[in-house]
Amino acid sequence: MAVPDSDITSEMDYMPVTRSSYGEMLSRLAVTPYPAWGFAASLFATTPHAYRLPLYTPRPLSCMGFGTAMALGGYIILDDDPINGAGFASAWSILYCMANGRRGITQLKPWPAMLSLGAAANALVYGREFFFPDSERTKL
């Protein structure tokens, strides 16, 4: 016995949608330390390579300094202060873009360009959380 098409569509109209949008995903990600720690880990992993190559950008001191600042920003978020941690991580990501962003992209090597794009992504994700806070988002 075949089910009429109208019955199928009426059942599908009431099915809940469980997928979240990209905005919700970014909102949830902005109150976690994982983007900051991921960027810090990639900077720390860059340090040995930067010591071996004299003209490599970013420089080892820059990798260690910005990596430490991003790890601290992630810790601030983990310590139940997502607004201030997001502001700290966003500020240091913007500073990384100002110090190393242009050279990282014009160097035409994939890893420095990915570091610059990672810093820009962190600045956008955490900057949205800091400049446009939402009380519901910080409770997640």
RAQUI-V298624 format. One record per helix or strand of 2 or more residues. SS is the DSSP state (alpha for helix, beta for strand). FROM is the first residue (numbers start at 1). LEN is the number of residues. Records with the same first field share a line. If there is no record, write none. Layout:
# RAQUI-V298624
SS: FROM-LEN + FROM-LEN
This chain:
# RAQUI-V298624
alpha: 5-9 + 22-9 + 34-19 + 60-19 + 82-25 + 110-22 + 135-4
